[in-house]
């Protein structure tokens, strides 16, 4: 099964993907990492990356090549970002392409 990152690479878009696991969910980090082909970082209360980004579970933050925020797709927002649906997959993919 081809991932979105693979599909984008085939189209000429090289991307980096990471996950930031929330504070308090340390027990799920290993299970999450075993299902991913990309790095999983564990947030800690001293950093509190989720709060710094004002993000939540399943939100997407898309950064451009300069490291600047290009798009924010919140879970449950106006845009479908469910990767299990074609529409959600396409919305996330197009937001990544827009960052280029």
Secondary structure, DSSP 8 states (H G I E B T S, - for coil): ---HHHHHHHTT-----EEEE-TT-GGGHHHHHHT-SSEEEE--TTT-HHHHHT--TT-EEEE-TTS-EEEEE-TTSSS---TTSHHHHHHHHHHHHHT-
